[in-house]
């Protein structure tokens, strides 16, 4: 797959200190609303995300624009939601627009403390109204290391997810074999099929499954039962996976976030 959206990088990092540890966080933002859309809480979500201090943040269901919400909510940010969340803490961000409707659009985003040198949003929509994408970013770590970050939000139908997983594996197989890769997001994989596919075809290992022997329960946020959200890695070591299920996280979305430190 060709990455044809280069992002200018104002500062080179060849002489920066070497990085061995990278903090990862994945959050389904639910478009900045609480479960059942009862309250707009994006400012509170931003504070919670900042408190984790992750180096790379994977966002799903994040809004780019929405004219109707901007008129309705007095605290609606002037900037796109991903830029509002990035604030001054993540100077680099990329957005993959998936769904477009009369009032605006939403999709996936990646926030990074490291330069994003290239990105591409692969459309993996199958048929019907569900629009899905794989946002693939190439991050430049110090000492000329590269980290591939792929933000995922798969479909609700199992047949669609199977095809989308195959497309994800095609992408993973196109990457350099020894380069570190993180794939994170909302897989909607309530039947627990994705890990076997990603392991067998693409040598990916899931952070919680590898550490604890089971995938993390992440949905619904108030009482997580389903194991929908994942962090898969390749060519990196996994340390201290965490499910952020206590307050305030349990009241900031319909999914609870997952975090992990990887060592390269």
C-alpha beads as a LAMMPS data file, in Angstrom:
LAMMPS data file: protein, C-alpha beads

264 atoms
263 bonds

1 atom types
1 bond types

-500.0 500.0 xlo xhi
-500.0 500.0 ylo yhi
-500.0 500.0 zlo zhi

Masses

1 110.0

Atoms # bond

1 1 1 0.000 0.000 0.000
2 1 1 1.356 3.411 -0.897
3 1 1 1.452 6.094 1.791
4 1 1 1.024 9.245 -0.241
5 1 1 0.158 11.905 2.339
6 1 1 3.499 13.176 3.696
7 1 1 3.300 15.476 6.726
8 1 1 6.012 18.149 6.925
9 1 1 8.245 17.668 9.944
10 1 1 9.742 20.909 11.180
11 1 1 12.343 19.321 13.436
12 1 1 14.569 16.339 12.691
13 1 1 15.127 13.868 15.489
14 1 1 18.305 12.107 14.376
15 1 1 20.278 13.547 17.275
16 1 1 17.541 13.234 19.901
17 1 1 17.798 10.816 22.798
18 1 1 17.063 7.203 21.957
19 1 1 13.550 6.011 22.786
20 1 1 13.016 2.441 23.975
21 1 1 9.596 2.833 25.636
22 1 1 6.414 4.088 23.978
23 1 1 3.148 4.561 25.860
24 1 1 0.024 3.566 23.901
25 1 1 -3.600 4.515 24.610
26 1 1 -6.691 3.569 22.592
27 1 1 -10.047 5.288 23.146
28 1 1 -13.399 5.018 21.403
29 1 1 -14.501 8.612 22.046
30 1 1 -18.187 8.014 21.187
31 1 1 -18.059 11.375 19.373
32 1 1 -17.483 13.214 22.642
33 1 1 -20.684 12.071 24.354
34 1 1 -21.475 9.830 27.298
35 1 1 -23.217 6.504 26.767
36 1 1 -26.697 6.946 25.229
37 1 1 -25.597 10.468 24.152
38 1 1 -26.920 12.016 27.352
39 1 1 -24.180 14.629 27.802
40 1 1 -21.400 16.247 25.759
41 1 1 -18.193 15.632 27.733
42 1 1 -15.325 16.187 25.291
43 1 1 -13.550 18.728 27.568
44 1 1 -13.627 16.198 30.432
45 1 1 -12.406 13.479 28.098
46 1 1 -9.480 15.672 27.055
47 1 1 -8.373 16.087 30.665
48 1 1 -8.578 12.339 31.261
49 1 1 -6.590 11.548 28.109
50 1 1 -3.939 14.099 29.051
51 1 1 -3.591 12.560 32.525
52 1 1 -2.476 9.231 31.016
53 1 1 0.465 10.958 29.254
54 1 1 0.642 8.351 26.485
55 1 1 3.059 8.962 23.636
56 1 1 0.645 7.743 20.945
57 1 1 -3.163 7.879 21.199
58 1 1 -5.508 5.927 18.930
59 1 1 -8.992 7.456 18.633
60 1 1 -12.131 5.966 17.128
61 1 1 -15.488 7.661 16.482
62 1 1 -13.935 11.117 16.602
63 1 1 -15.720 13.977 14.826
64 1 1 -14.020 16.181 12.282
65 1 1 -16.897 18.623 11.792
66 1 1 -20.559 18.764 12.787
67 1 1 -22.518 21.920 12.043
68 1 1 -25.593 20.881 14.029
69 1 1 -23.710 20.066 17.225
70 1 1 -21.677 23.269 16.907
71 1 1 -24.920 25.268 17.052
72 1 1 -26.493 23.211 19.831
73 1 1 -23.645 22.933 22.352
74 1 1 -22.067 26.083 23.719
75 1 1 -18.795 24.343 24.582
76 1 1 -18.399 22.694 21.166
77 1 1 -14.763 23.272 20.099
78 1 1 -13.974 25.438 17.099
79 1 1 -11.275 22.955 16.040
80 1 1 -11.933 19.333 14.977
81 1 1 -12.305 17.003 17.947
82 1 1 -8.984 15.254 17.331
83 1 1 -7.156 18.591 17.250
84 1 1 -8.964 19.716 20.414
85 1 1 -7.908 16.497 22.155
86 1 1 -4.326 16.827 20.920
87 1 1 -4.136 20.356 22.376
88 1 1 -0.489 21.195 23.169
89 1 1 0.450 17.721 24.356
90 1 1 0.520 15.896 21.015
91 1 1 1.994 18.190 18.357
92 1 1 1.369 15.664 15.573
93 1 1 -1.990 14.202 14.551
94 1 1 -3.595 12.505 11.589
95 1 1 -7.279 12.026 10.802
96 1 1 -8.945 9.414 8.631
97 1 1 -12.441 10.521 7.628
98 1 1 -14.703 7.495 7.275
99 1 1 -18.351 8.567 7.536
100 1 1 -19.667 11.708 5.817
101 1 1 -23.203 13.045 6.372
102 1 1 -25.039 16.358 5.831
103 1 1 -23.861 17.925 9.104
104 1 1 -20.268 16.712 9.032
105 1 1 -18.030 13.670 9.339
106 1 1 -16.292 11.312 11.753
107 1 1 -13.574 8.677 11.662
108 1 1 -10.328 7.561 13.297
109 1 1 -7.379 9.656 14.457
110 1 1 -3.867 9.191 15.798
111 1 1 -2.211 11.703 18.137
112 1 1 1.560 11.470 18.509
113 1 1 4.420 13.049 20.414
114 1 1 6.665 11.812 17.604
115 1 1 6.648 13.138 14.044
116 1 1 4.103 11.509 11.754
117 1 1 6.047 11.376 8.530
118 1 1 3.333 9.710 6.416
119 1 1 -0.242 8.562 6.783
120 1 1 -2.950 6.965 4.709
121 1 1 -6.582 6.060 5.389
122 1 1 -7.532 2.753 3.799
123 1 1 -11.261 2.469 3.097
124 1 1 -12.406 -0.988 4.248
125 1 1 -16.151 -0.364 3.961
126 1 1 -17.884 -3.425 2.536
127 1 1 -21.524 -2.708 1.611
128 1 1 -24.355 -0.704 3.099
129 1 1 -24.252 2.394 5.302
130 1 1 -21.351 1.352 7.568
131 1 1 -18.206 3.263 6.607
132 1 1 -14.973 1.930 8.066
133 1 1 -11.292 2.696 7.647
134 1 1 -7.793 1.714 8.721
135 1 1 -5.711 4.796 9.518
136 1 1 -2.060 3.872 8.946
137 1 1 0.591 6.266 10.260
138 1 1 4.357 6.072 10.039
139 1 1 5.997 7.573 13.135
140 1 1 9.613 8.659 13.259
141 1 1 11.186 7.832 16.594
142 1 1 14.608 9.141 17.637
143 1 1 17.698 7.429 16.238
144 1 1 15.903 6.952 12.893
145 1 1 13.604 4.258 14.232
146 1 1 10.188 3.842 12.616
147 1 1 6.964 2.756 14.305
148 1 1 3.909 1.845 12.223
149 1 1 0.633 2.732 13.979
150 1 1 -2.692 1.498 12.574
151 1 1 -5.942 2.747 14.113
152 1 1 -8.832 0.335 13.581
153 1 1 -12.616 0.449 13.843
154 1 1 -14.192 -2.637 12.275
155 1 1 -17.793 -3.290 11.280
156 1 1 -20.704 -4.595 13.318
157 1 1 -21.422 -7.564 11.034
158 1 1 -19.190 -10.621 11.325
159 1 1 -18.985 -11.163 7.558
160 1 1 -17.784 -7.579 7.145
161 1 1 -15.227 -7.951 9.943
162 1 1 -13.792 -11.080 8.345
163 1 1 -13.151 -9.221 5.091
164 1 1 -11.788 -6.202 6.946
165 1 1 -9.404 -8.384 8.958
166 1 1 -8.147 -9.869 5.695
167 1 1 -7.501 -6.356 4.359
168 1 1 -5.705 -5.476 7.599
169 1 1 -3.494 -8.557 7.209
170 1 1 -2.732 -7.557 3.616
171 1 1 -1.564 -4.192 4.912
172 1 1 0.525 -5.749 7.684
173 1 1 2.171 -8.144 5.237
174 1 1 3.199 -5.186 3.066
175 1 1 5.239 -3.613 5.904
176 1 1 8.933 -4.318 6.557
177 1 1 9.154 -7.614 8.420
178 1 1 11.324 -6.354 11.312
179 1 1 9.749 -2.916 11.870
180 1 1 7.699 -2.402 15.078
181 1 1 3.927 -2.225 14.502
182 1 1 1.002 -1.345 16.785
183 1 1 -2.590 -1.985 15.721
184 1 1 -5.171 -0.642 18.164
185 1 1 -8.832 0.271 18.308
186 1 1 -12.375 -1.029 18.401
187 1 1 -12.572 -4.399 16.645
188 1 1 -16.263 -5.061 17.469
189 1 1 -15.091 -8.680 17.654
190 1 1 -17.512 -10.013 20.254
191 1 1 -17.052 -13.567 18.909
192 1 1 -13.277 -13.378 19.517
193 1 1 -12.124 -14.346 16.032
194 1 1 -9.561 -11.601 15.280
195 1 1 -6.602 -12.775 17.386
196 1 1 -6.251 -16.105 15.618
197 1 1 -6.341 -14.435 12.198
198 1 1 -3.835 -11.735 13.097
199 1 1 -1.506 -14.179 14.820
200 1 1 -1.490 -16.806 12.069
201 1 1 -1.284 -14.456 9.089
202 1 1 0.630 -11.484 10.448
203 1 1 2.479 -12.542 13.630
204 1 1 0.601 -10.029 15.775
205 1 1 0.139 -10.584 19.508
206 1 1 -2.511 -8.901 21.641
207 1 1 -1.262 -7.089 24.758
208 1 1 -3.818 -8.322 27.309
209 1 1 -4.123 -11.813 25.871
210 1 1 -0.339 -12.227 25.948
211 1 1 0.027 -10.883 29.493
212 1 1 -3.097 -12.189 31.233
213 1 1 -4.304 -15.001 29.008
214 1 1 -7.529 -13.204 28.059
215 1 1 -8.610 -10.166 26.086
216 1 1 -9.712 -7.080 28.028
217 1 1 -13.383 -6.508 28.793
218 1 1 -14.118 -3.012 27.507
219 1 1 -17.842 -2.661 26.698
220 1 1 -20.167 -1.317 27.979
221 1 1 -18.130 1.095 30.048
222 1 1 -20.259 1.060 33.219
223 1 1 -20.058 -2.743 33.480
224 1 1 -17.668 -4.152 30.852
225 1 1 -18.601 -7.598 29.550
226 1 1 -17.615 -7.730 25.870
227 1 1 -13.966 -7.815 24.754
228 1 1 -14.168 -5.400 21.819
229 1 1 -11.122 -3.148 22.108
230 1 1 -7.618 -4.432 21.423
231 1 1 -3.937 -3.496 21.222
232 1 1 -1.896 -5.781 18.946
233 1 1 1.868 -5.470 18.541
234 1 1 4.666 -6.959 16.458
235 1 1 8.431 -6.635 16.996
236 1 1 7.936 -5.006 20.403
237 1 1 7.735 -6.164 24.020
238 1 1 4.566 -5.617 26.048
239 1 1 4.636 -4.119 29.554
240 1 1 1.872 -3.292 32.046
241 1 1 -1.353 -3.421 30.000
242 1 1 -4.091 -1.504 31.824
243 1 1 -7.871 -1.327 31.527
244 1 1 -8.966 2.206 32.470
245 1 1 -12.355 1.240 33.860
246 1 1 -12.657 3.368 37.012
247 1 1 -13.950 6.923 37.212
248 1 1 -13.794 9.190 35.321
249 1 1 -13.332 6.778 32.403
250 1 1 -16.438 4.715 33.105
251 1 1 -18.553 7.840 32.562
252 1 1 -16.776 9.358 29.539
253 1 1 -17.776 6.981 26.731
254 1 1 -19.558 3.699 26.081
255 1 1 -16.153 1.926 25.865
256 1 1 -13.367 1.975 28.452
257 1 1 -9.878 2.808 27.132
258 1 1 -6.921 0.446 27.088
259 1 1 -3.303 1.419 27.716
260 1 1 0.049 -0.357 27.465
261 1 1 3.739 0.410 27.344
262 1 1 5.707 -1.176 24.545
263 1 1 9.481 -1.522 24.450
264 1 1 11.318 -1.513 21.159

Bonds

1 1 1 2
2 1 2 3
3 1 3 4
4 1 4 5
5 1 5 6
6 1 6 7
7 1 7 8
8 1 8 9
9 1 9 10
10 1 10 11
11 1 11 12
12 1 12 13
13 1 13 14
14 1 14 15
15 1 15 16
16 1 16 17
17 1 17 18
18 1 18 19
19 1 19 20
20 1 20 21
21 1 21 22
22 1 22 23
23 1 23 24
24 1 24 25
25 1 25 26
26 1 26 27
27 1 27 28
28 1 28 29
29 1 29 30
30 1 30 31
31 1 31 32
32 1 32 33
33 1 33 34
34 1 34 35
35 1 35 36
36 1 36 37
37 1 37 38
38 1 38 39
39 1 39 40
40 1 40 41
41 1 41 42
42 1 42 43
43 1 43 44
44 1 44 45
45 1 45 46
46 1 46 47
47 1 47 48
48 1 48 49
49 1 49 50
50 1 50 51
51 1 51 52
52 1 52 53
53 1 53 54
54 1 54 55
55 1 55 56
56 1 56 57
57 1 57 58
58 1 58 59
59 1 59 60
60 1 60 61
61 1 61 62
62 1 62 63
63 1 63 64
64 1 64 65
65 1 65 66
66 1 66 67
67 1 67 68
68 1 68 69
69 1 69 70
70 1 70 71
71 1 71 72
72 1 72 73
73 1 73 74
74 1 74 75
75 1 75 76
76 1 76 77
77 1 77 78
78 1 78 79
79 1 79 80
80 1 80 81
81 1 81 82
82 1 82 83
83 1 83 84
84 1 84 85
85 1 85 86
86 1 86 87
87 1 87 88
88 1 88 89
89 1 89 90
90 1 90 91
91 1 91 92
92 1 92 93
93 1 93 94
94 1 94 95
95 1 95 96
96 1 96 97
97 1 97 98
98 1 98 99
99 1 99 100
100 1 100 101
101 1 101 102
102 1 102 103
103 1 103 104
104 1 104 105
105 1 105 106
106 1 106 107
107 1 107 108
108 1 108 109
109 1 109 110
110 1 110 111
111 1 111 112
112 1 112 113
113 1 113 114
114 1 114 115
115 1 115 116
116 1 116 117
117 1 117 118
118 1 118 119
119 1 119 120
120 1 120 121
121 1 121 122
122 1 122 123
123 1 123 124
124 1 124 125
125 1 125 126
126 1 126 127
127 1 127 128
128 1 128 129
129 1 129 130
130 1 130 131
131 1 131 132
132 1 132 133
133 1 133 134
134 1 134 135
135 1 135 136
136 1 136 137
137 1 137 138
138 1 138 139
139 1 139 140
140 1 140 141
141 1 141 142
142 1 142 143
143 1 143 144
144 1 144 145
145 1 145 146
146 1 146 147
147 1 147 148
148 1 148 149
149 1 149 150
150 1 150 151
151 1 151 152
152 1 152 153
153 1 153 154
154 1 154 155
155 1 155 156
156 1 156 157
157 1 157 158
158 1 158 159
159 1 159 160
160 1 160 161
161 1 161 162
162 1 162 163
163 1 163 164
164 1 164 165
165 1 165 166
166 1 166 167
167 1 167 168
168 1 168 169
169 1 169 170
170 1 170 171
171 1 171 172
172 1 172 173
173 1 173 174
174 1 174 175
175 1 175 176
176 1 176 177
177 1 177 178
178 1 178 179
179 1 179 180
180 1 180 181
181 1 181 182
182 1 182 183
183 1 183 184
184 1 184 185
185 1 185 186
186 1 186 187
187 1 187 188
188 1 188 189
189 1 189 190
190 1 190 191
191 1 191 192
192 1 192 193
193 1 193 194
194 1 194 195
195 1 195 196
196 1 196 197
197 1 197 198
198 1 198 199
199 1 199 200
200 1 200 201
201 1 201 202
202 1 202 203
203 1 203 204
204 1 204 205
205 1 205 206
206 1 206 207
207 1 207 208
208 1 208 209
209 1 209 210
210 1 210 211
211 1 211 212
212 1 212 213
213 1 213 214
214 1 214 215
215 1 215 216
216 1 216 217
217 1 217 218
218 1 218 219
219 1 219 220
220 1 220 221
221 1 221 222
222 1 222 223
223 1 223 224
224 1 224 225
225 1 225 226
226 1 226 227
227 1 227 228
228 1 228 229
229 1 229 230
230 1 230 231
231 1 231 232
232 1 232 233
233 1 233 234
234 1 234 235
235 1 235 236
236 1 236 237
237 1 237 238
238 1 238 239
239 1 239 240
240 1 240 241
241 1 241 242
242 1 242 243
243 1 243 244
244 1 244 245
245 1 245 246
246 1 246 247
247 1 247 248
248 1 248 249
249 1 249 250
250 1 250 251
251 1 251 252
252 1 252 253
253 1 253 254
254 1 254 255
255 1 255 256
256 1 256 257
257 1 257 258
258 1 258 259
259 1 259 260
260 1 260 261
261 1 261 262
262 1 262 263
263 1 263 264
